[in-house]
């Protein structure tokens, strides 16, 4: 499928594994340069290497998006890199139930 994304720059948050890594691979297959994001340097590096092995133009950015300063650093890196497509894949951690996640995000009922 051609989504007409060739030549664009994308960032996929939480792309150090699972669905995020699969989305990053699909974007590479579509001709996008991809900024791979995650918290674990080893996992982010592994995904980046796999994408480079199939011809992807890839870079990495590390940071915990639950930390305000780290999130700002990730956002600044995305701006510097020229991200045109943002896939917000990072989500709540498995160790949080719904109420804990609500409080962490500042949501109220």
C-alpha positions as CSV (number, residue, x, y, z in Angstrom):
1,X,0.0,0.0,0.0
2,X,1.3,3.4,-0.9
3,X,0.3,6.0,1.7
4,X,2.2,8.7,-0.2
5,X,4.5,9.3,2.8
6,X,7.9,8.9,1.1
7,X,10.4,11.5,2.0
8,X,8.7,12.6,5.2
9,X,10.1,12.5,8.7
10,X,8.2,10.6,11.4
11,X,8.5,10.0,15.1
12,X,6.7,7.1,16.8
13,X,6.6,7.4,20.6
14,X,7.1,4.1,22.4
15,X,8.6,2.4,19.4
16,X,11.2,0.3,21.2
17,X,8.9,-2.7,20.8
18,X,5.5,-4.1,20.1
19,X,3.0,-2.0,18.1
20,X,5.3,1.0,18.1
21,X,8.1,-0.9,16.5
22,X,5.7,-2.3,13.9
23,X,4.4,1.2,13.1
24,X,8.0,2.4,12.7
25,X,8.7,-0.5,10.3
26,X,5.6,0.3,8.3
27,X,6.7,4.0,8.0
28,X,10.2,2.9,6.9
29,X,8.6,0.7,4.3
30,X,6.6,3.7,3.1
31,X,9.8,5.6,2.6
32,X,9.7,7.7,5.8
33,X,12.8,8.6,7.9
34,X,11.9,7.5,11.4
35,X,12.9,8.8,14.8
36,X,12.6,5.8,17.2
37,X,11.6,6.7,20.8
38,X,11.7,4.8,24.0
39,X,13.2,4.7,27.5
40,X,15.5,1.8,27.2
41,X,18.7,2.5,25.2
42,X,19.3,-1.1,24.3
43,X,15.7,-1.8,23.1
44,X,15.6,1.5,21.1
45,X,19.0,0.7,19.6
46,X,17.8,-2.8,18.5
47,X,14.8,-1.5,16.8
48,X,16.8,1.2,15.0
49,X,19.4,-1.3,13.8
50,X,16.6,-3.6,12.5
51,X,15.1,-0.7,10.6
52,X,18.5,0.4,9.2
53,X,19.1,-3.2,8.1
54,X,16.1,-2.9,5.8
55,X,17.3,0.4,4.4
56,X,15.6,2.8,6.8
57,X,16.9,6.3,7.5
58,X,16.6,6.1,11.3
59,X,17.7,8.0,14.4
60,X,16.8,7.6,18.1
61,X,15.6,9.7,21.0
62,X,15.5,8.5,24.6
63,X,13.2,9.8,27.3
64,X,10.4,9.0,29.7
65,X,7.4,10.9,28.6
66,X,5.9,10.8,32.1
67,X,8.7,13.1,33.2
68,X,8.1,16.7,32.2
69,X,11.7,17.6,31.6
70,X,12.4,14.4,29.7
71,X,9.3,14.9,27.6
72,X,10.4,18.4,26.7
73,X,13.8,17.1,25.6
74,X,12.1,14.5,23.4
75,X,9.9,17.2,21.9
76,X,12.9,19.5,21.2
77,X,14.7,16.6,19.5
78,X,11.7,15.9,17.4
79,X,11.6,19.6,16.3
80,X,15.3,19.6,15.6
81,X,15.0,16.5,13.5
82,X,12.1,18.0,11.5
83,X,9.3,15.6,12.4
84,X,6.3,16.0,10.1
85,X,4.4,12.9,11.3
86,X,3.9,12.1,14.9
87,X,2.5,8.7,16.0
88,X,1.6,8.9,19.7
89,X,2.0,5.3,20.7
90,X,3.4,5.6,24.2
91,X,0.7,4.7,26.7
92,X,0.1,4.0,30.4
93,X,2.3,1.4,32.0
94,X,0.9,-2.0,32.9
95,X,1.8,-1.4,36.6
96,X,-0.9,1.3,36.8
97,X,-4.6,0.6,37.1
98,X,-7.2,3.1,35.7
99,X,-7.4,5.2,38.9
100,X,-3.6,5.5,39.2
101,X,-3.3,6.4,35.6
102,X,-6.0,9.1,36.0
103,X,-4.2,10.6,38.9
104,X,-0.8,10.5,37.1
105,X,-2.2,12.3,34.1
106,X,-4.1,14.8,36.2
107,X,-7.5,13.7,35.1
108,X,-10.5,14.1,37.4
109,X,-14.0,12.8,37.2
